Amino acid sequence: MTGTSTINEGISTALGTFLEERHAEAAAIDGRLGPLVDELRRAVFSGGKRLRPLFAVWGHRAVGAEVDERMLRAAASLEMLHTFALIQDDVIDRSATRRGAPASHVMLAAHAERGDRERFGASAAILLGDLALIWADRMLGESGFPSDRLRAGYRIYNELRAEVALGQYLDVLASHLERLTEEDALRVSRYKTATYTVQRPIQLGMALGGAPRELLDLVPAYAIPAGVAFQLRDDLLGAFGDPDATGKPSGEDLLERKPTWLLARTLRLRPEAAHVSDVAGLRQAMLESGAVAEAESKIGALAEEALEAARRMPVPAERATELVDLTERLVWRTS
């Protein structure tokens, strides 16, 4: 199986089939559980780039393994895991929207017939996120790989799950520090994006394909700079992007003082920006301080570091070219 669109179709099929089966099981317990699974399906299929499954599939192919239904189910488990993270992230951030549509906690609030509907929605969304996490594990465990490959894969998968939780805590903590530093922001980017989005998915795909430890150990040299560059681009889009393209209100991250490198650098260069309370003022401070230009320069340097590592990776030339192309699309994207 080749081609991003074909792979995405296979992942969608795996997710759809799995959720249909879980819907039937939940509805058999109590009919009121059906809408909960429906909301998970809506969240799973609400868009997104499916980067983690794509990186996992790339890792699998990079070691010469065939992308069959087993690998598609395993890759799809990462999308289910990502849905868990997004649902709970929106509750933590109190974000009303996700990908241009109401967040899950907003949608679920409508099921409350009385009482504090907002609290009900948040509580239900936390439980829905837990369910997505549990089902992601089940998708991987039932993917069909032999036990030795699954054990190797689960070693990576367990690291991934722990790192995203630890990274999320660092993100929450950074939002409540008296003084945010660039180092704090980059540490969050490493664990919430670089390892979670790039490094561990690639290593998972490779491990399921029987890759040796020596090859897995080469992945961070590419994944860390690529992932941090991707996050810096995401931060710039969050501050200046077109909401029709990004799927979220432009400047929302600025108003919420999301602990990004861009904000930390701006505050170091222009401490008075800490007292600015409007999007236009913060954007002006970011531009005039030089923080935006520095971010673009940093993205370029990190991208080049990642691309050099991708070209050095001991994989077939065709796979290395695919990784270079994917990296360039992610780092220089506009949405």
C-alpha positions as CSV (number, residue, x, y, z in Angstrom):
1,M,0.0,0.0,0.0
2,T,1.5,3.3,-1.1
3,G,0.5,7.0,-1.3
4,T,-0.7,9.2,1.5
5,S,-4.3,9.3,0.4
6,T,-4.5,5.5,0.1
7,I,-2.9,5.1,3.6
8,N,-5.4,7.6,5.0
9,E,-8.2,5.7,3.5
10,G,-7.0,2.5,5.1
11,I,-6.6,4.2,8.5
12,S,-10.1,5.7,8.2
13,T,-11.5,2.2,7.4
14,A,-9.7,0.7,10.4
15,L,-11.0,3.5,12.7
16,G,-14.6,3.3,11.3
17,T,-14.8,-0.4,11.7
18,F,-13.4,-0.4,15.2
19,L,-15.8,2.3,16.3
20,E,-18.8,0.6,14.8
21,E,-18.0,-2.5,16.9
22,R,-17.6,-0.4,20.0
23,H,-20.8,1.5,19.4
24,A,-22.7,-1.8,19.2
25,E,-21.1,-3.0,22.4
26,A,-21.8,0.2,24.3
27,A,-25.4,0.5,23.1
28,A,-26.0,-3.1,24.2
29,I,-25.1,-2.0,27.7
30,D,-27.3,1.0,27.7
31,G,-28.8,2.9,24.8
32,R,-27.7,6.2,26.2
33,L,-24.0,5.2,25.7
34,G,-24.5,5.3,21.9
35,P,-24.3,9.1,21.6
36,L,-21.1,9.0,23.7
37,V,-19.4,6.8,21.1
38,D,-21.0,8.9,18.3
39,E,-19.2,11.9,19.8
40,L,-15.9,10.1,19.8
41,R,-16.4,9.1,16.2
42,R,-17.1,12.8,15.3
43,A,-13.9,13.9,17.1
44,V,-11.9,11.2,15.4
45,F,-13.2,12.1,11.9
46,S,-13.2,15.9,12.4
47,G,-10.1,16.5,10.3
48,G,-6.5,16.9,11.2
49,K,-3.3,15.9,9.4
50,R,-2.9,12.4,10.9
51,L,0.8,12.9,11.3
52,R,1.4,10.2,13.9
53,P,-0.1,7.4,11.8
54,L,1.8,8.7,8.7
55,F,5.1,8.8,10.6
56,A,4.4,5.3,11.9
57,V,3.6,4.0,8.5
58,W,6.8,5.6,7.1
59,G,8.9,4.0,9.9
60,H,7.4,0.6,9.0
61,R,8.1,1.0,5.3
62,A,11.6,2.3,6.0
63,V,12.6,-1.1,7.4
64,G,11.2,-2.9,4.4
65,A,8.0,-4.1,6.0
66,E,4.7,-4.3,4.1
67,V,1.9,-1.9,5.1
68,D,-0.9,-4.3,5.5
69,E,-4.1,-4.3,7.6
70,R,-2.1,-5.0,10.8
71,M,0.0,-1.9,10.3
72,L,-3.0,0.2,9.4
73,R,-4.8,-0.8,12.7
74,A,-1.6,-0.1,14.6
75,A,-1.2,3.3,13.0
76,A,-4.9,4.0,13.5
77,S,-4.4,3.4,17.3
78,L,-2.2,6.5,17.3
79,E,-5.0,8.6,15.9
80,M,-7.3,7.3,18.6
81,L,-4.6,8.1,21.2
82,H,-4.3,11.6,19.7
83,T,-8.1,12.1,20.0
84,F,-7.8,11.3,23.7
85,A,-5.1,14.0,24.1
86,L,-7.1,16.6,22.1
87,I,-10.4,16.0,24.0
88,Q,-8.7,16.4,27.4
89,D,-6.5,19.3,26.2
90,D,-9.6,21.2,25.3
91,V,-11.1,20.6,28.7
92,I,-7.8,21.8,30.4
93,D,-7.6,24.9,28.2
94,R,-11.4,25.5,28.2
95,S,-11.3,25.8,24.5
96,A,-14.7,26.0,22.9
97,T,-13.7,24.9,19.5
98,R,-11.5,22.3,17.8
99,R,-10.8,22.2,14.1
100,G,-13.5,24.8,13.4
101,A,-16.2,22.9,15.2
102,P,-17.4,22.7,18.9
103,A,-15.1,20.9,21.2
104,S,-16.3,17.6,22.6
105,H,-17.0,19.0,26.1
106,V,-19.3,21.6,24.5
107,M,-21.1,19.0,22.4
108,L,-21.5,16.7,25.4
109,A,-22.9,19.4,27.6
110,A,-26.1,19.3,25.5
111,H,-26.9,15.8,26.9
112,A,-27.4,17.2,30.5
113,E,-31.1,17.7,31.2
114,R,-30.6,19.7,34.3
115,G,-27.9,21.1,36.7
116,D,-24.6,22.6,35.7
117,R,-24.4,21.6,32.0
118,E,-20.8,23.0,31.6
119,R,-19.5,20.9,34.4
120,F,-21.3,17.9,33.0
121,G,-19.8,18.4,29.6
122,A,-16.3,18.7,31.0
123,S,-16.8,15.5,33.2
124,A,-18.2,13.6,30.2
125,A,-15.3,14.7,28.0
126,I,-12.7,13.5,30.5
127,L,-14.4,10.1,30.5
128,L,-14.6,10.1,26.7
129,G,-10.9,10.9,26.6
130,D,-10.2,8.0,28.9
131,L,-12.3,5.7,26.7
132,A,-10.3,6.8,23.6
133,L,-7.1,6.0,25.5
134,I,-8.3,2.6,26.5
135,W,-9.5,1.8,23.0
136,A,-6.3,3.0,21.4
137,D,-4.5,0.4,23.5
138,R,-7.0,-2.2,22.4
139,M,-6.5,-1.3,18.7
140,L,-2.8,-1.8,19.0
141,G,-3.1,-4.9,21.0
142,E,-5.5,-6.5,18.5
143,S,-3.6,-5.3,15.4
144,G,-2.6,-8.8,14.6
145,F,1.2,-8.6,14.9
146,P,3.0,-11.6,16.4
147,S,3.8,-11.3,20.1
148,D,7.5,-10.5,19.8
149,R,6.7,-7.6,17.4
150,L,4.0,-6.4,19.7
151,R,6.2,-6.5,22.7
152,A,8.8,-4.4,20.9
153,G,6.0,-2.0,19.8
154,Y,4.5,-1.7,23.2
155,R,7.9,-0.6,24.7
156,I,7.8,2.4,22.4
157,Y,4.0,2.9,22.8
158,N,4.3,3.0,26.6
159,E,7.1,5.6,26.4
160,L,4.9,7.7,24.1
161,R,1.9,7.6,26.4
162,A,4.0,8.6,29.4
163,E,5.8,11.4,27.6
164,V,2.6,13.0,26.3
165,A,1.1,13.0,29.9
166,L,4.4,14.4,31.3
167,G,4.6,17.0,28.5
168,Q,1.0,18.0,29.1
169,Y,1.8,18.6,32.8
170,L,4.8,20.7,31.9
171,D,2.6,22.7,29.5
172,V,0.1,23.3,32.3
173,L,2.8,24.2,34.7
174,A,4.4,26.6,32.3
175,S,1.1,28.4,32.0
176,H,1.2,29.1,35.7
177,L,4.8,30.2,36.1
178,E,5.6,33.8,37.2
179,R,8.2,34.0,34.4
180,L,8.1,31.8,31.3
181,T,11.5,31.2,29.7
182,E,12.3,30.0,26.2
183,E,13.8,26.9,27.7
184,D,10.5,26.1,29.5
185,A,8.7,26.4,26.2
186,L,11.2,24.3,24.2
187,R,11.0,21.5,26.8
188,V,7.2,21.4,26.4
189,S,7.7,21.4,22.6
190,R,10.1,18.4,22.9
191,Y,7.7,16.2,24.8
192,K,4.3,17.4,23.6
193,T,5.3,17.5,19.9
194,A,8.8,16.2,19.0
195,T,8.7,12.8,20.8
196,Y,4.9,12.4,20.7
197,T,4.3,13.4,17.1
198,V,7.5,12.3,15.3
199,Q,10.0,10.2,17.2
200,R,7.8,7.6,18.9
201,P,5.5,7.0,16.0
202,I,8.4,6.4,13.7
203,Q,10.0,4.1,16.2
204,L,6.7,2.3,16.7
205,G,6.4,1.6,13.0
206,M,10.0,0.4,12.8
207,A,9.7,-1.8,15.9
208,L,6.6,-3.5,14.5
209,G,8.6,-4.1,11.3
210,G,11.4,-5.8,13.3
211,A,14.0,-3.0,13.2
212,P,17.1,-3.4,15.3
213,R,17.7,-1.1,18.4
214,E,20.6,0.6,16.5
215,L,18.2,2.0,13.9
216,L,15.6,3.1,16.5
217,D,18.4,5.0,18.3
218,L,19.1,7.1,15.2
219,V,15.5,8.5,14.9
220,P,15.8,11.3,17.6
221,A,18.5,13.0,15.5
222,Y,15.8,13.7,12.9
223,A,12.7,13.7,15.1
224,I,13.6,16.2,17.7
225,P,14.6,19.1,15.4
226,A,11.8,18.3,13.0
227,G,9.2,18.2,15.8
228,V,10.4,21.4,17.5
229,A,10.3,23.2,14.1
230,F,6.8,21.9,13.5
231,Q,5.7,23.2,16.9
232,L,7.3,26.6,16.3
233,R,5.4,26.8,13.0
234,D,2.2,25.9,14.8
235,D,2.9,28.7,17.3
236,L,3.3,31.2,14.6
237,L,0.1,30.0,12.9
238,G,-1.7,30.2,16.2
239,A,-0.7,33.8,16.6
240,F,-1.0,35.1,13.0
241,G,-2.7,32.3,11.0
242,D,-6.0,32.5,9.0
243,P,-8.7,30.9,11.2
244,D,-10.4,29.5,8.1
245,A,-7.2,27.6,7.4
246,T,-6.1,26.7,10.9
247,G,-9.6,25.7,12.2
248,K,-9.3,27.8,15.4
249,P,-9.8,31.5,16.2
250,S,-6.8,33.5,15.3
251,G,-4.9,34.9,18.2
252,E,-6.7,32.7,20.8
253,D,-3.4,31.3,22.0
254,L,-2.2,34.8,22.6
255,L,-5.1,35.8,24.7
256,E,-4.8,32.6,26.7
257,R,-1.0,33.2,27.1
258,K,-0.2,29.8,25.9
259,P,3.4,29.1,27.0
260,T,5.0,29.1,23.5
261,W,8.6,29.9,22.6
262,L,7.3,32.9,20.6
263,L,5.6,34.4,23.7
264,A,8.6,33.7,25.9
265,R,11.0,35.3,23.5
266,T,8.7,38.3,23.1
267,L,8.5,38.8,26.8
268,R,12.3,38.6,27.2
269,L,12.8,41.2,24.5
270,R,9.8,43.4,25.4
271,P,8.9,42.8,29.1
272,E,6.2,45.5,28.9
273,A,4.3,43.2,26.6
274,A,3.3,41.2,29.7
275,H,0.7,43.9,30.3
276,V,-0.8,43.9,26.8
277,S,-4.2,42.4,26.8
278,D,-5.3,42.5,23.2
279,V,-4.4,40.4,20.2
280,A,-3.3,43.3,18.0
281,G,-1.0,44.7,20.7
282,L,0.6,41.3,21.3
283,R,1.1,40.7,17.6
284,Q,2.7,44.1,17.3
285,A,5.1,43.4,20.2
286,M,6.1,40.0,18.6
287,L,6.9,41.6,15.3
288,E,8.6,44.8,16.6
289,S,10.7,42.9,19.1
290,G,12.1,40.6,16.4
291,A,10.7,37.5,18.0
292,V,8.8,36.5,14.9
293,A,11.9,36.9,12.7
294,E,13.9,34.9,15.3
295,A,11.3,32.1,15.2
296,E,11.4,31.9,11.4
297,S,15.2,31.7,11.6
298,K,15.1,29.0,14.3
299,I,12.6,27.0,12.2
300,G,14.9,27.2,9.2
301,A,17.9,26.0,11.2
302,L,16.0,23.2,12.9
303,A,14.5,22.1,9.6
304,E,17.9,21.9,8.0
305,E,19.3,19.9,10.9
306,A,16.3,17.5,10.6
307,L,16.7,17.2,6.8
308,E,20.4,16.4,7.1
309,A,19.6,13.7,9.6
310,A,16.9,12.3,7.3
311,R,19.3,12.1,4.4
312,R,21.9,10.3,6.6
313,M,19.4,7.7,7.9
314,P,20.3,4.2,6.7
315,V,17.1,3.5,4.9
316,P,16.3,3.1,1.2
317,A,16.8,6.3,-0.8
318,E,13.1,6.4,-1.7
319,R,12.1,6.3,1.9
320,A,14.6,9.1,2.7
321,T,13.1,11.2,0.0
322,E,9.6,10.7,1.3
323,L,10.8,11.8,4.8
324,V,12.4,14.9,3.3
325,D,9.2,15.8,1.4
326,L,7.0,15.2,4.4
327,T,9.3,17.4,6.7
328,E,9.3,20.3,4.2
329,R,5.5,20.2,3.9
330,L,5.0,20.3,7.7
331,V,7.6,22.9,8.5
332,W,6.6,25.4,5.8
333,R,2.9,24.8,5.9
334,T,0.3,27.7,6.1
335,S,-2.4,25.8,8.0
